[in-house]
Amino acid sequence: NTWLSENLSCVDQIFLHRPHIAEQFLPHLKKIKECPPIAFIGHDLHFLRTQREFEVTGADSLQKEANSWQQRELAVINSVDHTFYFSDVEVAEVNKLAPQADVRTLPLYVLEPVELARTETPTPELLFVAGFNHPPNIDAAIWFVEAILPSLREEVPGLQLHIAGSNPSKAVRELACNDVTVHGYVSDEKLTALYGRAACAVVPLRFGAGVKGKVLEAIRYGVPLVTTSIGAEGIPDALEVMRVADEPEFFAQAVLDDLQGGAKLQGDRKAWLERHFGRTTAEAALRS
């Protein structure tokens, strides 16, 4: 607070990220005379993600948590000059609840396609990348192994699943078996190698919110991708570059389509990335 007061003449704009962080700073910022404009970057709507988790699990505590998040997030949005989210879905939701707020969409990343060195494997390999401090990713891993993988095992003998990402919970670690490898944290080099081996990336999210970085990462690497409606949410023209399915049998069939070289998707990955996440697109959004 002291630093900001002393250096205010050098500050044109203040950016606050995530509601539980922003709400800590806003009372101090509001006391500063001639405070620069404040922008809030929400990343995803916590109340929407928690509400969806409640709808999947039925845990009563999650409904109360969702209501609390909604009050806190709207309090932040109503206290700042501008609000940004990475998904049109979040923007539309906020517009309904706080129509007076200035809410806009920003692209999550500036991305260029990566040409992977492909590694041939004896049997097809699938890859799920996630950070497991995040409850939707724990649920996704368990759901995929329990509800989707059994039918894939029958159709593709020897199929291997790799689960990579930091802080796997006990429930995720216990998924490991002869055809499921739980790696935990991996280096960038190891992750790139896993993508190079993967015949298909899977992002089997049943709840969540916002644009998912792991979905865009798979597209960037050029690996065939199957996800859910939640995984594809907020991503423009998603069906051009990924398959989307929400029921276990349809998700499994979509993976099989990719493994067996089924109907090709209509989009060109490089053109799609440039159109939606290229530098020119991102610069135009930021300047506006």
Residue pairs with C-beta under 8 A, 6 or more apart in sequence:
1 28
1 31
1 32
4 11
4 29
4 32
5 32
8 32
8 34
8 35
8 36
11 36
12 36
13 36
13 37
13 38
13 39
14 29
14 35
14 36
14 37
14 38
14 39
15 38
15 39
15 40
15 41
16 22
16 25
16 26
16 38
16 39
16 40
16 41
16 76
16 80
17 40
17 41
17 43
18 41
18 42
18 43
19 40
19 42
19 46
19 69
19 72
19 73
19 76
20 72
22 40
22 76
22 80
23 72
23 75
23 76
26 38
26 76
26 79
26 80
29 35
29 38
30 79
37 81
37 82
38 79
38 80
38 81
38 82
39 80
39 81
39 82
39 83
39 84
40 76
40 77
40 80
40 82
40 83
40 84
41 83
41 84
41 85
41 106
42 73
42 76
42 77
42 83
42 84
42 85
42 90
43 85
43 86
43 210
44 85
44 86
44 87
44 90
44 208
44 209
44 210
44 211
45 69
45 73
45 85
45 90
45 93
45 94
45 209
45 210
46 69
46 72
46 73
46 209
47 66
47 67
47 68
47 69
47 70
47 73
48 66
48 90
48 93
48 209
49 136
49 207
49 208
49 209
49 210
50 62
50 65
50 66
50 69
51 62
51 63
51 66
52 207
52 208
52 209
52 230
53 59
53 62
53 135
53 136
53 139
53 207
54 60
54 62
54 63
54 66
55 207
56 139
56 206
56 207
57 139
70 97
74 97
74 98
77 83
77 94
77 98
77 101
77 103
78 98
78 100
78 101
81 102
82 102
82 103
82 104
83 94
83 101
83 102
83 103
83 104
84 103
84 104
84 105
84 106
85 91
85 94
85 103
85 104
85 105
85 106
85 210
86 105
86 106
86 107
86 108
86 210
86 211
86 234
87 105
87 209
87 210
87 211
87 233
87 234
87 235
88 105
88 234
88 236
89 209
89 233
89 234
90 209
90 210
90 234
91 103
91 104
91 105
94 101
94 103
95 101
95 103
104 288
105 285
106 282
106 285
106 286
107 276
107 277
107 281
107 282
107 285
108 211
108 213
108 216
108 277
109 213
109 216
109 277
110 277
110 278
110 279
110 282
111 216
111 220
111 273
111 277
111 278
112 220
112 273
112 278
113 220
113 222
113 269
113 270
113 273
114 220
114 221
114 222
115 222
116 192
116 195
116 196
116 221
116 222
116 223
117 196
118 196
119 193
119 196
119 197
121 160
121 197
121 199
122 158
123 156
123 157
123 158
123 159
123 160
124 156
124 158
124 159
124 160
124 199
124 200
124 259
125 159
125 160
125 161
125 162
125 197
125 198
125 199
126 152
126 159
126 160
126 161
126 162
126 198
126 199
126 200
126 201
126 202
126 255
127 161
127 162
127 164
127 194
127 195
127 197
127 198
127 200
127 201
127 202
127 218
127 223
128 140
128 141
128 144
128 161
128 162
128 163
128 164
128 165
128 201
128 202
128 203
128 204
129 164
129 165
129 191
129 194
129 201
129 214
129 217
129 218
130 137
130 140
130 141
130 163
130 164
130 165
130 203
130 214
131 137
131 165
131 166
131 167
132 138
132 141
132 165
132 166
132 167
132 168
132 169
132 172
133 166
133 167
136 205
136 206
136 207
136 208
136 230
137 165
137 205
138 169
138 171
138 172
139 205
139 206
139 207
140 203
140 204
140 205
140 206
141 163
141 168
141 172
141 175
141 204
142 171
142 172
142 175
143 204
143 206
143 248
144 161
144 202
144 204
144 251
145 161
145 175
145 180
147 248
148 204
148 248
148 251
148 252
148 255
149 159
149 161
149 180
151 248
151 249
151 252
152 159
152 252
152 255
152 256
153 159
153 179
155 252
155 256
156 256
156 259
158 179
159 179
160 179
160 180
160 181
161 179
161 180
161 181
162 181
162 183
162 194
162 197
162 198
163 172
163 175
163 180
163 181
163 182
163 183
164 183
164 184
164 186
164 190
164 191
164 194
165 183
165 184
165 185
165 186
166 184
166 185
167 184
167 185
168 182
168 184
172 182
173 182
175 182
176 182
183 190
183 194
186 194
192 221
195 201
195 218
195 221
195 223
198 223
199 224
199 258
199 259
200 223
200 224
200 225
200 226
200 255
200 258
200 259
201 218
201 221
201 223
201 224
201 225
201 226
202 225
202 226
202 227
202 251
202 255
203 212
203 214
203 215
203 218
203 225
203 226
203 227
203 228
203 231
204 226
204 227
204 228
204 231
204 251
205 212
205 227
205 228
205 230
205 231
206 228
206 230
207 230
208 230
208 231
208 233
209 233
210 233
210 234
211 233
211 234
211 235
212 227
212 231
212 235
215 225
215 227
215 231
215 232
215 235
215 242
216 235
216 277
218 225
218 242
219 225
219 241
219 242
219 269
219 272
219 273
220 273
222 269
224 243
224 258
225 241
225 242
225 243
226 242
226 243
226 244
226 245
226 251
226 254
226 255
226 258
227 242
227 243
227 244
228 244
228 245
228 246
228 251
229 244
229 246
231 244
232 238
232 239
232 242
232 244
235 276
236 276
237 267
237 272
237 275
237 276
238 244
239 265
239 266
239 267
240 265
240 266
240 267
240 272
241 265
241 267
241 269
241 272
242 265
243 254
243 257
243 258
243 265
244 254
245 251
245 253
245 254
256 262
257 263
274 280
274 281
275 281
